Each structure stands twice: as C-alpha cells, then as structure tokens.
Amino acid sequence: MSQLILEPTATAQWQSLVCEAEAACECQLGEELESYLVFLLMRFVARPELSDRVMAVDYLHAALARGGQQIEQLRDVGDQCLLLSGLFPAQAERRLVRVSYFVNLGRSAYDMLAQRLEQAAAQVYVSLAEGFVNLLEVLQAIRGLDGKPVLGALQQLELWADTGSRAAWRSLQAETDGFPVDYGSSVPN
C-alpha cells in the first residue's frame, strides 16, 4: 500500500486515487473516462442506499420512462452497476449473480442512453459502455489498494471468462498454478 498523500481539494484527491489505481492495474482510461469516474465517485460517495437497489427493476423503469427522466435513470443504472461491479463485487455473490451481471446491465444502460442522446452528448456513454471493464478494473484496483484481494479465484475466473478482464486474468495467473480455459456455453452439465 502506498503512502497517503492529501490533495488540496476533494476532486484532486479522487483524481490522485484514480491515477494510483490505473497504475496498479496497468490500465489507462484516458482523460474523458478518468474524469467521468472521478465525478462519479464524488457523486456517489454519500449514497449508502446503492446496495439496496434492485438494478434490473431500475433498468426496466428507466427503459419505460420518457424524456429527461429516462436519461437520468439510465445514467444512474449504468453508474450504479459500474460501482457495484468495481467497488462492491461481493454484492453479486450475495445476490446470487455473477459480477458480469452488473457489467452487462450497466453496459446496456449506457448503450441505451447513447442511443437516446444527440451525437455529441452520446459519445461519452458510448465510451463508457465500451470501456466498462477497464473502469471496473480501476475501481477494483482502488478497492484492492489495501493489499486485500477483491475477488476470489472463482469470481476472477468468471469475470475473465464473461468479460475478458485483463486484471482478472493477471490475478488468476498470480494466484494459481492452473491455466484457465474459457469453454463458454459448451461446458457439459
């Protein structure tokens, strides 16, 4: 764990933490996604109700909403799925789903949002959908800066197999002597 460095503002502190996590997981988000992530963390830092949400229901409500309400709800679903998959992946296990459930739902919310917006405004959500796995890897790196594992080996295997997460693959290689193989849906029952 690195030494705690205090920055002059909350934004600078989050920025510093995100940059440290990017280095830890060997991932560069780029300015647009890095900035989005910083402001997402600032926006949700004081929202403990996040763990009480049923994301599929929220997604369906958002899909049926109209206008500005739909845009806000879709953004919230994408953002909350990103935070759950990155910072709170144990929520998936408690809910008896894989982490990739939140990845797929969040990507879908961002994709739907991009389709609803004008071209210029839509691009950030296209980038969020495409970079979702990189973003969750940075969030998991933030979570893991204390040196404790964020995911167990089985969750890492599932995340790698379901999403292609490079960080999950590297963690598997570091923790096991096995060589994971993705059989997809062809695994016999």
ZASE-778347 format. One record per residue (C-alpha): residue number from 1; residue in three letters; x, y, z. Coordinates in steps of 0.1 Angstrom, whole numbers. Example, Ala and Ser with C-alpha at 12.3 -4.5 7.8 and 13.67 -1.06 7.14 Angstrom:
2
{resi: 1	resn: ALA	px: 123	py: -45	pz: 78}
{resi: 2	resn: SER	px: 137	py: -11	pz: 71}
//
This chain:
189
{resi: 1	resn: MET	px: 0	py: 0	pz: 0}
{resi: 2	resn: SER	px: 13	py: 34	pz: -9}
{resi: 3	resn: GLN	px: 17	py: 64	pz: 14}
{resi: 4	resn: LEU	px: -14	py: 86	pz: 19}
{resi: 5	resn: ILE	px: -10	py: 119	pz: 1}
{resi: 6	resn: LEU	px: -35	py: 146	pz: 8}
{resi: 7	resn: GLU	px: -45	py: 168	pz: -21}
{resi: 8	resn: PRO	px: -59	py: 204	pz: -17}
{resi: 9	resn: THR	px: -94	py: 195	pz: -29}
{resi: 10	resn: ALA	px: -118	py: 165	pz: -29}
{resi: 11	resn: THR	px: -116	py: 164	pz: -67}
{resi: 12	resn: ALA	px: -78	py: 163	pz: -67}
{resi: 13	resn: GLN	px: -79	py: 136	pz: -40}
{resi: 14	resn: TRP	px: -102	py: 114	pz: -61}
{resi: 15	resn: GLN	px: -81	py: 121	pz: -92}
{resi: 16	resn: SER	px: -50	py: 111	pz: -74}
{resi: 17	resn: LEU	px: -66	py: 79	pz: -62}
{resi: 18	resn: VAL	px: -79	py: 70	pz: -97}
{resi: 19	resn: CYS	px: -45	py: 76	pz: -112}
{resi: 20	resn: GLU	px: -29	py: 54	pz: -85}
{resi: 21	resn: ALA	px: -54	py: 26	pz: -93}
{resi: 22	resn: GLU	px: -48	py: 30	pz: -130}
{resi: 23	resn: ALA	px: -11	py: 24	pz: -124}
{resi: 24	resn: ALA	px: -18	py: -6	pz: -101}
{resi: 25	resn: CYS	px: -40	py: -24	pz: -126}
{resi: 26	resn: GLU	px: -19	py: -13	pz: -156}
{resi: 27	resn: CYS	px: -48	py: 4	pz: -173}
{resi: 28	resn: GLN	px: -50	py: 39	pz: -188}
{resi: 29	resn: LEU	px: -86	py: 52	pz: -191}
{resi: 30	resn: GLY	px: -79	py: 84	pz: -209}
{resi: 31	resn: GLU	px: -90	py: 118	pz: -199}
{resi: 32	resn: GLU	px: -127	py: 115	pz: -207}
{resi: 33	resn: LEU	px: -133	py: 83	pz: -187}
{resi: 34	resn: GLU	px: -109	py: 92	pz: -159}
{resi: 35	resn: SER	px: -128	py: 125	pz: -154}
{resi: 36	resn: TYR	px: -162	py: 107	pz: -155}
{resi: 37	resn: LEU	px: -150	py: 82	pz: -129}
{resi: 38	resn: VAL	px: -137	py: 109	pz: -106}
{resi: 39	resn: PHE	px: -170	py: 128	pz: -107}
{resi: 40	resn: LEU	px: -190	py: 95	pz: -104}
{resi: 41	resn: LEU	px: -171	py: 87	pz: -72}
{resi: 42	resn: MET	px: -177	py: 122	pz: -58}
{resi: 43	resn: ARG	px: -214	py: 119	pz: -66}
{resi: 44	resn: PHE	px: -220	py: 85	pz: -50}
{resi: 45	resn: VAL	px: -197	py: 88	pz: -20}
{resi: 46	resn: ALA	px: -226	py: 96	pz: 3}
{resi: 47	resn: ARG	px: -252	py: 73	pz: -11}
{resi: 48	resn: PRO	px: -253	py: 41	pz: 10}
{resi: 49	resn: GLU	px: -286	py: 31	pz: -5}
{resi: 50	resn: LEU	px: -267	py: 19	pz: -35}
{resi: 51	resn: SER	px: -265	py: -16	pz: -21}
{resi: 52	resn: ASP	px: -303	py: -18	pz: -16}
{resi: 53	resn: ARG	px: -312	py: -12	pz: -52}
{resi: 54	resn: VAL	px: -325	py: -40	pz: -75}
{resi: 55	resn: MET	px: -307	py: -30	pz: -107}
{resi: 56	resn: ALA	px: -329	py: -50	pz: -131}
{resi: 57	resn: VAL	px: -360	py: -33	pz: -118}
{resi: 58	resn: ASP	px: -344	py: 1	pz: -120}
{resi: 59	resn: TYR	px: -333	py: -7	pz: -156}
{resi: 60	resn: LEU	px: -368	py: -17	pz: -166}
{resi: 61	resn: HIS	px: -382	py: 15	pz: -151}
{resi: 62	resn: ALA	px: -356	py: 35	pz: -169}
{resi: 63	resn: ALA	px: -364	py: 18	pz: -202}
{resi: 64	resn: LEU	px: -401	py: 27	pz: -198}
{resi: 65	resn: ALA	px: -395	py: 63	pz: -187}
{resi: 66	resn: ARG	px: -395	py: 92	pz: -212}
{resi: 67	resn: GLY	px: -375	py: 123	pz: -218}
{resi: 68	resn: GLY	px: -352	py: 137	pz: -192}
{resi: 69	resn: GLN	px: -363	py: 112	pz: -166}
{resi: 70	resn: GLN	px: -353	py: 83	pz: -188}
{resi: 71	resn: ILE	px: -319	py: 98	pz: -194}
{resi: 72	resn: GLU	px: -312	py: 104	pz: -157}
{resi: 73	resn: GLN	px: -325	py: 69	pz: -147}
{resi: 74	resn: LEU	px: -304	py: 51	pz: -174}
{resi: 75	resn: ARG	px: -273	py: 71	pz: -163}
{resi: 76	resn: ASP	px: -279	py: 61	pz: -127}
{resi: 77	resn: VAL	px: -283	py: 24	pz: -136}
{resi: 78	resn: GLY	px: -251	py: 24	pz: -156}
{resi: 79	resn: ASP	px: -232	py: 43	pz: -129}
{resi: 80	resn: GLN	px: -245	py: 21	pz: -101}
{resi: 81	resn: CYS	px: -237	py: -11	pz: -120}
{resi: 82	resn: LEU	px: -202	py: 3	pz: -125}
{resi: 83	resn: LEU	px: -198	py: 10	pz: -88}
{resi: 84	resn: LEU	px: -213	py: -24	pz: -77}
{resi: 85	resn: SER	px: -191	py: -44	pz: -101}
{resi: 86	resn: GLY	px: -160	py: -24	pz: -93}
{resi: 87	resn: LEU	px: -161	py: -13	pz: -57}
{resi: 88	resn: PHE	px: -186	py: -38	pz: -43}
{resi: 89	resn: PRO	px: -183	py: -70	pz: -63}
{resi: 90	resn: ALA	px: -193	py: -91	pz: -32}
{resi: 91	resn: GLN	px: -228	py: -77	pz: -37}
{resi: 92	resn: ALA	px: -230	py: -100	pz: -68}
{resi: 93	resn: GLU	px: -223	py: -131	pz: -47}
{resi: 94	resn: ARG	px: -248	py: -120	pz: -20}
{resi: 95	resn: ARG	px: -274	py: -116	pz: -48}
{resi: 96	resn: LEU	px: -265	py: -150	pz: -63}
{resi: 97	resn: VAL	px: -254	py: -135	pz: -96}
{resi: 98	resn: ARG	px: -220	py: -131	pz: -113}
{resi: 99	resn: VAL	px: -202	py: -97	pz: -113}
{resi: 100	resn: SER	px: -207	py: -98	pz: -151}
{resi: 101	resn: TYR	px: -244	py: -94	pz: -145}
{resi: 102	resn: PHE	px: -237	py: -58	pz: -133}
{resi: 103	resn: VAL	px: -213	py: -54	pz: -162}
{resi: 104	resn: ASN	px: -239	py: -64	pz: -188}
{resi: 105	resn: LEU	px: -267	py: -44	pz: -172}
{resi: 106	resn: GLY	px: -245	py: -13	pz: -169}
{resi: 107	resn: ARG	px: -232	py: -16	pz: -205}
{resi: 108	resn: SER	px: -268	py: -19	pz: -217}
{resi: 109	resn: ALA	px: -279	py: 11	pz: -198}
{resi: 110	resn: TYR	px: -251	py: 32	pz: -212}
{resi: 111	resn: ASP	px: -257	py: 19	pz: -247}
{resi: 112	resn: MET	px: -294	py: 27	pz: -245}
{resi: 113	resn: LEU	px: -286	py: 61	pz: -231}
{resi: 114	resn: ALA	px: -262	py: 68	pz: -260}
{resi: 115	resn: GLN	px: -290	py: 59	pz: -285}
{resi: 116	resn: ARG	px: -313	py: 84	pz: -269}
{resi: 117	resn: LEU	px: -289	py: 114	pz: -269}
{resi: 118	resn: GLU	px: -276	py: 137	pz: -296}
{resi: 119	resn: GLN	px: -244	py: 126	pz: -312}
{resi: 120	resn: ALA	px: -220	py: 149	pz: -292}
{resi: 121	resn: ALA	px: -236	py: 140	pz: -258}
{resi: 122	resn: ALA	px: -239	py: 103	pz: -268}
{resi: 123	resn: GLN	px: -202	py: 98	pz: -273}
{resi: 124	resn: VAL	px: -193	py: 98	pz: -236}
{resi: 125	resn: TYR	px: -219	py: 70	pz: -230}
{resi: 126	resn: VAL	px: -206	py: 50	pz: -260}
{resi: 127	resn: SER	px: -171	py: 53	pz: -244}
{resi: 128	resn: LEU	px: -185	py: 42	pz: -210}
{resi: 129	resn: ALA	px: -202	py: 12	pz: -225}
{resi: 130	resn: GLU	px: -170	py: 2	pz: -244}
{resi: 131	resn: GLY	px: -147	py: 9	pz: -215}
{resi: 132	resn: PHE	px: -169	py: -6	pz: -188}
{resi: 133	resn: VAL	px: -145	py: -34	pz: -180}
{resi: 134	resn: ASN	px: -115	py: -11	pz: -178}
{resi: 135	resn: LEU	px: -134	py: 12	pz: -155}
{resi: 136	resn: LEU	px: -144	py: -17	pz: -132}
{resi: 137	resn: GLU	px: -108	py: -28	pz: -131}
{resi: 138	resn: VAL	px: -97	py: 6	pz: -119}
{resi: 139	resn: LEU	px: -124	py: 6	pz: -93}
{resi: 140	resn: GLN	px: -114	py: -29	pz: -82}
{resi: 141	resn: ALA	px: -78	py: -16	pz: -80}
{resi: 142	resn: ILE	px: -89	py: 12	pz: -58}
{resi: 143	resn: ARG	px: -107	py: -14	pz: -36}
{resi: 144	resn: GLY	px: -75	py: -35	pz: -36}
{resi: 145	resn: LEU	px: -50	py: -8	pz: -27}
{resi: 146	resn: ASP	px: -50	py: -21	pz: 9}
{resi: 147	resn: GLY	px: -35	py: -53	pz: -3}
{resi: 148	resn: LYS	px: -65	py: -75	pz: 3}
{resi: 149	resn: PRO	px: -80	py: -95	pz: -26}
{resi: 150	resn: VAL	px: -112	py: -80	pz: -41}
{resi: 151	resn: LEU	px: -124	py: -112	pz: -57}
{resi: 152	resn: GLY	px: -119	py: -149	pz: -50}
{resi: 153	resn: ALA	px: -103	py: -171	pz: -77}
{resi: 154	resn: LEU	px: -137	py: -184	pz: -89}
{resi: 155	resn: GLN	px: -151	py: -148	pz: -93}
{resi: 156	resn: GLN	px: -119	py: -138	pz: -111}
{resi: 157	resn: LEU	px: -123	py: -168	pz: -135}
{resi: 158	resn: GLU	px: -159	py: -159	pz: -141}
{resi: 159	resn: LEU	px: -151	py: -122	pz: -147}
{resi: 160	resn: TRP	px: -123	py: -131	pz: -171}
{resi: 161	resn: ALA	px: -145	py: -157	pz: -189}
{resi: 162	resn: ASP	px: -175	py: -134	pz: -191}
{resi: 163	resn: THR	px: -159	py: -101	pz: -199}
{resi: 164	resn: GLY	px: -123	py: -106	pz: -209}
{resi: 165	resn: SER	px: -110	py: -87	pz: -179}
{resi: 166	resn: ARG	px: -72	py: -85	pz: -182}
{resi: 167	resn: ALA	px: -69	py: -77	pz: -145}
{resi: 168	resn: ALA	px: -88	py: -108	pz: -135}
{resi: 169	resn: TRP	px: -66	py: -128	pz: -158}
{resi: 170	resn: ARG	px: -34	py: -114	pz: -142}
{resi: 171	resn: SER	px: -48	py: -121	pz: -108}
{resi: 172	resn: LEU	px: -56	py: -157	pz: -117}
{resi: 173	resn: GLN	px: -21	py: -162	pz: -131}
{resi: 174	resn: ALA	px: -6	py: -147	pz: -99}
{resi: 175	resn: GLU	px: -27	py: -168	pz: -75}
{resi: 176	resn: THR	px: -29	py: -202	pz: -92}
{resi: 177	resn: ASP	px: -8	py: -227	pz: -110}
{resi: 178	resn: GLY	px: -37	py: -236	pz: -133}
{resi: 179	resn: PHE	px: -43	py: -223	pz: -168}
{resi: 180	resn: PRO	px: -79	py: -211	pz: -171}
{resi: 181	resn: VAL	px: -97	py: -221	pz: -203}
{resi: 182	resn: ASP	px: -130	py: -205	pz: -214}
{resi: 183	resn: TYR	px: -153	py: -232	pz: -225}
{resi: 184	resn: GLY	px: -182	py: -208	pz: -227}
{resi: 185	resn: SER	px: -216	py: -225	pz: -231}
{resi: 186	resn: SER	px: -200	py: -257	pz: -242}
{resi: 187	resn: VAL	px: -192	py: -269	pz: -207}
{resi: 188	resn: PRO	px: -210	py: -302	pz: -201}
{resi: 189	resn: ASN	px: -236	py: -303	pz: -173}
//
